Amino acid sequence: MYTIYGIRHHGPGSTRSLLQALEAQAPDCLLIEAPEDASPALDYMLHPGLHPPVAILIYDAKDLRHASYLPFAAFSPEWQAAQFGLAQGLDVRFMDLPMGLQFGLDEEAEQLTLALPDAGREAPQIRDPMGYMAKLAGYEDSERWWEATFEQPEHEINIFETIISLNTALRDELGRAERPLNQLREAYMRKQLRKALKDGFKNIAVVCGAWHTPALHYLDRFKTKDDNALLKGRKKRKTTATWIPWSYQRLAFQSGYMAGVVSPAYYELLFDKRDETVQYWMARVAGLLRKNGFDASAAQAVDAARLAYTLAGMRGQPVAGIDAMKEAALAVFAQGSPEPLELIEQELIIGQQVGEVPDSIPQIPLQQDMEARIKSARLTKLYKSGAPEEKQLDLRKDTHLDTSHLLHQLRILEVPWGSVQEQSDGKLGSFSEYWHLHWQPEYVIRLIQAGMWGNTVEAAANNFLLKKAKDVAKLNELVALAREALLAGITQAFSPLVKQLEDAAAVTQDVYTLMEALPVLADIQRYGDTRQTDTEAVEALIRHMVPRIAIGLPPAVLNIEEEVARDWLRQLVQSNRAISLLNEPAFHKEWNRALSQIANAAPAHPLLKGLSTRILFDKSVLGDEAAATQMRYALSSTAEAEQSTLWLEGFLYGSGLLLVHMPALWQILDQWIADLPEVIFEETLPLLRRSFSTFSPPEREKMLSLSKTGVQQPVEDEGADETPTATFDQQRARVVLPTLKLLLGLD
């Protein structure tokens, strides 16, 4: 004897009715629709530390692309049924087609034609049978129809007979052949039911999705040999099953989970407090809104509850559903404003609940090491909650530095729990890091996959990085890997990477490639001590690279197009910053000589000539008069207007305050523009606008003022006293001098 219970996955009403029916039946065996190879997870289902929402992760250890999740909430019928059976000491079995078989299927190649009775006659082509029923009943979607019909009302246990009859009639009405995968699943479930009967059980309870009930209830309609023939010869993969935390956000249908529900948090309340759902929910709405700065009173909660009941009564619903409650909350609490409703949607309809899995449930060594380090970093709560959060790390603190290393090592292993908020140009010179952390359940699969590289996060990241380095030959790619190793504190991989860098740099003839690598290497060399990394080898590499760059740069930028010149401009700016950061006199001398050659080379692109002149001026290699002479020459009447404009754009790159604070330069620019013929001026104006558009609003305001009033010459006051000589306290200056040197990077 067996009894079939058709349920809605994650349906609280189904769960209540199911528990009542199981109590009345007192079965001796319980079969549940879930992949059979998930059965090992049943051993831990009564563990006191296992708190839903959780999921069974089933995966192929040899090919981690094949993985599947089986989520449970506290109100899920399958969860409550298994808890009931295990607590009663029953034989509880999962009976659905194993994922090991499903992983081996290629549905597109399946040519299965097994049909239900009368499948050959004319029938409506319906892809969503429950949606079809919902429309017949006057509902827009199957979720709301099932909720109003089966979840909200209080049913007797004979409701399950009605569900079987309903789905039998529906399947007969549609008269269609089941999808190949469904045919295999139902054949396998029938096989497991026959096996339980053969094992001698006399009172079997079968819990399955409502749609499958006719295929199991009418067991005699299906021949054993046909089911066996359908399942015969299927390739089966070996799988592993374990528990992982889940969340209501992931359980929600909106997340893409096809068997999910629209409102998990509401369903939890409906399961726990069915008779008082509306009152509890409205009280929670009021508390949530007050917590977030909105006006919400107890009187409003009462009014909203009354309105929800009224709306439900007008619609003939036995219990106010989530639609009526949302409409009541919108009218009473939000006064029609959508902002509070969005908050209510996230917190009280979908919900933020996250499950817990105890440490005693088996994990791979890599995951154990990661969780131990997470605990040491005091991030356990954030890790288990799965909630997004911003976190600032101070790398001068050992615990924060270890946390930074962990997060970077996980990123190397393609487990992006955190994304670092990069500083401008990706500089490493700060003692602070800003992270956005957001753990996703699917990262567990990536972690399992990374387990092949080592039993600890650091060892796995080290081995994986070295493996990637073997497949890389380009200098800029190796530099990127070295930077990752530095950020992750992987010293074992760092030294071999630097050796590869030396070899790659030695054979690299392209100056552009060397310049791409220089800024990152300079950061590594200069700020390695921030991360307690030995960078002597990097310093030696830089000593070989800078002279090669200085020699090869001037001829590389001759006779090039504007688009190419703009790429070189970016490299010049970054390389200049890198050389300034290194603060090595020999480097400055060679670099300045290269810039002087570019600034004075006629075939060099004017954009780069202007930039080189500006850098030399900023370094005081060129004085005020020399810079004015260069500008006067670049803007002379013999030069083409477009070339002059490009030189000016390069010269003013980064800041236009130079023109404001050096009247001589402003006058040269002003005179050049005034002397332009009208036709040339109209052609030049868009180019000038492009150059000046990069300046900040205050800079442009000052230039506008200068263009209106001109440069004001200072008027000497013969009667005024001479400017007094500034005095300062030498003793106080000595106190702050060491700190000032440290800030400026001076020895």
Beta strands, then each sheet from edge to edge (+ up, - down):
strand 1: 2-7
strand 2: 29-35
strand 3: 54-59
strand 4: 67-72
strand 5: 91-96
strand 6: 204-209
strand 7: 240-245
strand 8: 389-394
strand 9: 418-420
strand 10: 432-437
sheet 1: 1+ 6+ 2+ 5+
sheet 2: 4+ 3- 7+
sheet 3: 8+ 10- 9+
end
